Amino acid sequence: MKVLVVGSGAREHAIAWKVSKSPKVSKIYCIPGNGGISDIAECVKIRAEDIELLLGFALKENVDLTIVGPEAPLVDGIVDKFKEKGLKIIGPDKKGAMLEGSKIFAKKFMEKYNIPTAKYKTFKNSKNAIKALDSFESPLVIKADGLAGGKGVAICETRQEAEKAIIDMMEEKKFGLSGENIIIEEYLEGIEASLLCIIDGKKIIPLESAKDYKKIFEGDKGPNTGGMGCFSPHPLFTQALKNTIREEILDRIMYGLNMEKIIYRGILFIGLMLTKNGPKVLEFNVRMGDPETEVILPRLKSDIIDIFEKTLSGKLTEDDLKWDDRHCVCVVAASEGYPVSYEKGKLITGLDKVDKEVVVFHGGTKKVDGKIYTNGGRVLTIVALGDSLEEVREVVYNNIEKINFENIYYRKDIAKLGQ
């Protein structure tokens, strides 16, 4: 069968890599792809957001299954368009994608169906928002309502920081139309966790847990990024916690989707805060997380195509998901200056020196005359599996030292015990 993967990051490279291991697959396309993906798929120069061109390509090439990596095409209704033409595609319809497309929609959904989350208020006017700061304790969290490339969240320690975040979003239009409406919510104390789930239209099945690192600097300092590293499984995911998440979050999500008549056949990413009062939902993403995908898929023993086919037919069961018990760690090698400003076009060397058991997923790269160059902020994601977290962490860091490009930057504390 022919499979199309939409997107250009390390997440899409991981998806394409996993798809390539299925004996059912004869051809993989990736739109637009990157320098590393081009080794296992035919990359086509179409923007991931150009749904009409994507649809035309899928029809012309008789694509059997499309897997969408980034959120923007899902929020713009790519699933609805593909289904209208009889094409199989993994993801929620446009209404379901609003769980990520609008943080206000997501918060109201959680409130309506009693899904534990932080207390919040919504605002359409910056003056009202600033005035309302008096009713919140510091620190607090300010979120742009719409998509902001994973950067539309500000954790504010002081009132001054909060006022600046509000003005940046609502008056300075830092995130364009996405910041026209905002949320102010309480800051939740606890330990973050990521849980990817797969929904087949009838039931919600959790994948393996993970912990990612969003801040750019070690010790979780500095601005948020798309993610600087990750490991799986999360050490706090006991059976008791899984049961609580099932009863208080997953079952209520599925009930809410059914009540709202939302057609959802795809991945739902749940960002969690494990607080002293139990797990609470920080956010929803309607697609695979990045870098969570890079540590979840290497642990998945099952054929991903089988899983997606059963997802679309509504016949997926937990027994269909077989997992490797080993630990998986990934570390992101970024361009210095990310997530603010950085240079592109730097030659990447040392990829041929990486150990055979280590996988390198490309993010912001491009291939020119057989050589790989940087082409983004998060450039490479280095991944390994091992029997212990300490062992696999050492393997990843030993191998990332073999790779080089001008102004390479990566955190040194990913998967460090106690952090």
C-alpha positions in Angstrom: 0.0 0.0 0.0 1.0 3.6 -0.5 1.3 5.8 2.6 1.5 9.6 2.8 3.0 11.3 5.9 2.3 15.0 6.2 4.9 17.2 7.9 8.7 18.0 8.0 10.0 17.4 11.5 11.6 14.7 13.6 8.1 13.5 14.6 7.3 12.9 10.9 10.7 11.2 10.4 9.8 8.8 13.3 6.4 8.1 11.8 7.8 7.4 8.4 10.6 5.2 9.9 8.0 3.1 11.7 5.8 2.9 8.6 8.8 1.7 6.6 9.0 -1.4 8.9 5.5 -2.6 7.9 5.5 -5.4 5.2 2.2 -3.9 4.0 3.8 -0.7 2.7 5.3 -0.5 -0.8 5.7 3.2 -1.1 6.0 6.2 1.4 5.6 9.8 0.4 6.3 12.7 2.8 5.1 16.2 2.3 7.3 18.3 2.5 9.7 16.0 4.4 13.4 16.9 5.2 16.9 15.8 4.6 16.7 12.6 6.7 13.2 11.5 5.6 14.3 11.6 2.0 16.3 8.4 2.7 13.2 6.3 3.3 10.4 8.3 1.5 9.8 10.3 -1.6 9.7 13.9 -0.4 7.4 16.3 -2.3 7.6 20.1 -2.2 4.1 21.0 -1.1 3.4 23.0 2.0 1.9 20.9 4.8 -0.9 23.6 5.2 -1.9 23.5 1.5 -4.8 21.1 1.9 -6.1 21.3 -1.7 -2.7 20.5 -3.2 -2.3 17.6 -0.7 -5.7 16.3 -1.6 -4.9 16.5 -5.3 -1.6 14.7 -4.8 -3.2 11.9 -2.7 -5.9 11.3 -5.4 -3.4 11.4 -8.2 -1.0 8.9 -6.6 -3.8 6.7 -5.2 -2.6 7.0 -1.7 -4.1 4.3 0.6 -3.5 6.0 4.0 -2.5 9.5 5.1 -1.0 10.3 8.5 -0.9 13.9 9.5 1.9 15.0 11.7 1.4 18.8 12.4 -1.7 20.4 14.0 -2.4 23.2 11.5 -3.8 21.0 8.6 -6.0 19.1 11.1 -7.4 22.3 12.6 -8.0 23.5 9.0 -10.1 20.5 8.2 -7.9 18.2 6.2 -9.6 15.1 7.5 -13.0 16.3 6.4 -11.7 17.1 2.9 -10.0 13.7 2.5 -13.0 11.8 3.7 -15.3 13.6 1.3 -13.2 12.1 -1.5 -13.2 8.6 0.0 -9.6 8.8 1.2 -8.4 7.1 4.4 -6.8 9.5 6.9 -5.7 9.4 10.5 -7.0 12.3 12.6 -10.0 14.0 14.1 -12.6 15.9 12.0 -12.4 19.7 12.1 -14.7 20.0 15.1 -12.6 17.5 17.1 -9.4 19.3 16.1 -10.7 22.3 18.0 -9.5 20.6 21.2 -6.1 21.9 20.1 -7.1 24.7 17.7 -8.8 26.6 20.6 -7.6 26.4 24.2 -10.9 28.1 25.2 -12.9 25.3 23.4 -10.7 22.7 25.2 -11.2 24.3 28.6 -14.9 24.5 28.2 -15.0 20.9 27.1 -13.1 19.9 30.2 -15.4 22.0 32.4 -18.5 20.6 30.8 -17.5 16.9 31.2 -15.8 17.3 34.6 -12.3 16.6 33.4 -9.8 17.8 36.1 -7.9 20.9 34.9 -6.6 24.2 36.2 -9.1 27.0 37.2 -9.3 29.6 34.5 -10.9 32.8 33.0 -11.1 33.8 29.3 -10.7 37.3 28.0 -11.3 39.2 24.7 -9.9 42.5 25.9 -6.4 43.3 27.3 -7.6 45.9 29.8 -10.1 43.5 31.4 -7.4 40.8 31.4 -4.9 43.0 33.2 -7.5 44.1 35.7 -8.4 40.4 36.4 -4.8 39.6 37.5 -5.7 40.7 41.0 -7.9 37.6 41.3 -5.0 35.2 40.6 -2.1 34.3 42.7 1.4 34.3 41.3 2.8 32.4 39.5 0.1 32.1 36.9 -0.2 31.0 33.3 -1.4 33.0 30.3 -2.3 31.2 27.1 -3.1 32.4 23.6 -6.3 30.8 22.5 -5.2 29.6 19.0 -2.3 27.8 17.5 1.1 29.3 18.2 3.6 26.6 17.3 3.8 25.3 20.8 5.0 28.7 22.1 1.7 30.4 23.0 2.0 29.7 26.8 3.6 32.1 29.3 4.3 31.1 32.9 4.5 34.4 34.7 6.2 34.7 38.1 5.2 38.3 38.7 2.4 40.7 37.8 4.8 42.7 35.6 5.6 39.5 33.6 1.8 38.7 33.3 1.0 42.2 32.1 3.7 42.0 29.5 2.5 38.6 28.3 -1.0 40.0 27.9 0.1 43.0 26.0 2.4 40.9 23.8 -0.4 38.5 22.9 -3.4 40.9 22.6 -1.9 44.3 21.6 1.4 43.5 20.0 -0.1 40.5 18.2 2.9 38.3 19.0 1.0 35.3 17.8 -1.2 37.0 15.3 -4.9 36.1 15.4 -4.1 33.3 17.8 -3.7 35.8 20.6 -6.9 37.8 20.1 -8.5 35.8 22.9 -6.5 34.5 25.9 -6.9 32.4 29.0 -5.5 33.2 32.4 -5.3 30.1 34.6 -3.9 29.0 37.9 -0.4 27.6 37.9 -0.4 23.9 38.8 2.4 22.5 41.0 3.5 19.0 40.3 5.4 16.8 37.8 4.5 17.0 34.1 3.7 13.9 32.0 2.7 13.2 28.5 0.2 10.5 27.5 -0.6 9.8 23.9 -3.8 7.9 23.3 -5.4 6.5 20.2 -9.2 6.8 19.6 -11.0 4.5 17.1 -14.3 6.4 17.2 -15.6 4.1 19.9 -13.0 3.8 22.6 -9.8 5.6 23.8 -6.7 3.5 24.3 -3.6 5.0 26.0 -0.2 4.4 24.5 2.9 4.3 26.7 3.7 7.3 29.0 6.5 9.8 28.5 8.1 12.8 30.1 9.4 15.7 28.0 11.4 18.8 28.7 10.0 22.0 27.2 12.4 24.6 28.5 15.4 25.6 26.5 17.9 25.6 29.3 19.0 23.0 31.8 17.1 22.8 35.1 14.0 23.7 33.2 14.9 27.4 32.8 14.2 29.9 30.0 11.5 30.1 27.4 9.3 27.2 26.2 10.3 25.3 23.1 8.7 22.6 21.1 10.6 20.1 23.3 14.3 19.5 24.0 14.2 15.9 24.9 12.1 13.1 26.3 12.1 9.7 27.9 9.6 6.8 28.2 8.1 5.2 30.3 7.4 7.9 32.9 8.6 6.6 36.3 5.4 7.8 38.1 2.9 5.9 36.0 1.9 3.2 38.4 -1.1 1.0 37.8 -3.0 3.0 40.4 -2.2 6.3 38.5 -3.3 4.6 35.2 -6.6 3.6 36.8 -7.2 7.1 38.0 -6.4 8.6 34.6 -8.7 6.1 33.0 -11.7 6.9 35.3 -11.3 10.6 35.8 -9.9 11.7 32.4 -10.0 9.1 29.5 -13.5 7.8 30.1 -14.8 11.4 30.5 -13.1 12.5 27.3 -14.7 9.7 25.4 -18.1 10.4 26.9 -17.7 14.1 25.9 -16.7 13.3 22.4 -19.8 11.1 22.0 -22.1 13.7 23.5 -20.7 16.4 21.2 -21.0 14.0 18.2 -17.3 14.5 17.4 -15.9 12.0 15.0 -12.4 11.2 16.3 -10.2 8.5 14.7 -6.6 9.2 15.5 -4.2 10.3 18.1 -5.1 12.5 21.2 -2.1 13.8 23.1 -2.9 14.7 26.7 -0.4 16.9 28.6 -0.8 16.2 32.3 0.3 17.7 35.6 0.6 15.1 38.3 -0.4 17.2 41.4 -0.9 16.3 45.0 -4.6 16.4 44.3 -4.3 13.9 41.4 -3.6 14.2 37.6 -4.9 17.3 35.9 -5.0 18.1 32.2 -2.8 21.0 31.0 -3.6 20.7 27.3 -4.8 18.6 24.4 -3.0 18.0 21.1 -4.9 16.3 18.3 -1.8 14.6 16.9 1.4 12.9 18.0 3.6 14.9 20.3 7.1 15.9 19.4 9.5 14.7 20.9 7.2 12.1 22.6 6.7 10.3 19.3 10.4 9.7 19.0 10.5 7.7 22.3 7.1 6.1 22.0 7.3 4.6 18.4 10.7 2.9 19.0 9.1 1.0 21.9 6.1 -0.1 19.8 6.5 -3.6 18.7 3.2 -3.8 16.7 2.8 -2.9 13.0 1.7 0.7 13.0 -0.2 0.2 9.8 -2.3 -2.6 11.4 -3.0 -0.3 14.3 -4.1 2.6 12.1 -6.3 0.3 9.9 -8.1 -1.0 13.0 -8.4 2.6 14.3 -10.2 3.6 11.1 -12.5 0.5 11.3 -13.3 1.0 15.0 -11.9 -2.4 15.9 -8.8 -1.5 17.9 -8.1 -3.2 21.2 -5.4 -2.8 23.9 -4.1 -6.3 22.9 -3.2 -4.9 19.5 -0.6 -2.7 21.1 2.6 -4.6 22.0 5.4 -2.8 23.8 9.1 -3.1 24.3 9.7 -3.0 28.1 13.0 -1.2 27.7 13.6 2.5 28.4 13.9 5.0 25.5 15.6 8.4 25.7 15.9 11.1 23.1 17.8 14.4 23.1 17.3 17.2 20.7 20.2 18.9 19.1 19.2 22.5 18.3 20.6 25.6 16.6 22.0 28.0 19.1 19.5 30.9 19.7 16.4 28.7 19.3 13.5 29.3 20.1 14.1 33.0 19.4 16.4 33.4 16.4 19.0 31.2 14.9 21.0 30.7 11.7 20.4 28.0 9.1 22.6 26.4 6.4 25.3 24.9 8.7 26.9 21.7 7.5 26.2 18.7 9.7 29.0 16.2 10.2 29.4 12.9 12.2 26.1 11.3 11.4 28.1 8.4 9.9 29.9 7.8 13.2 26.8 7.2 15.2 26.4 3.6 16.7 24.2 1.3 14.7 21.7 0.8 17.5 21.1 4.6 17.8 18.5 6.2 15.6 18.8 9.8 14.5 15.5 11.5 13.5 15.9 14.6 11.4 13.9 17.8 12.2 15.2 21.0 10.7 17.5 19.6 8.0 17.9 19.7 4.3 19.9 17.6 1.9 22.0 19.4 -0.8 24.3 17.4 -3.1 24.3 14.5 -0.7 25.3 16.6 2.3 23.0 17.4 5.3 22.6 21.0 6.4 20.7 22.7 9.3 17.3 24.1 8.2 15.5 24.9 11.5 15.6 25.4 15.2 15.3 21.8 16.4 17.7 20.1 14.0 18.2 16.4 15.1 16.7 14.1 17.7 19.1 11.3 18.9 17.3 8.2 20.2 18.3 4.9 21.9 16.7 2.0 23.8 18.3 0.4 26.9 17.6 -1.8 29.9 18.0 1.1 32.4 17.5 4.8 32.1 21.1 5.5 33.2 22.5 3.2 30.5 20.4 4.5 27.6 21.0 8.1 28.7 24.8 7.5 28.5 24.4 5.9 25.0 22.5 8.9 23.7 25.0 11.5 25.1 28.0 9.5 23.9 26.6 9.6 20.4 25.4 13.2 20.3 29.0 14.1 20.9 29.9 12.5 17.6 27.6 14.9 15.7 28.6 18.4 15.0 27.4 21.6 13.3 28.3 25.2 13.9 26.6 26.5 17.1 25.1 23.1 18.1 23.2 23.3 21.4 21.6 20.6 23.5 20.5 20.2 27.1 22.8 18.0 29.2 20.2 17.0 31.8 17.6 15.1 29.8 16.4 11.9 31.7 18.7 12.7 34.6 17.5 10.9 37.7 15.5 13.2 40.0 14.8 15.8 37.2 
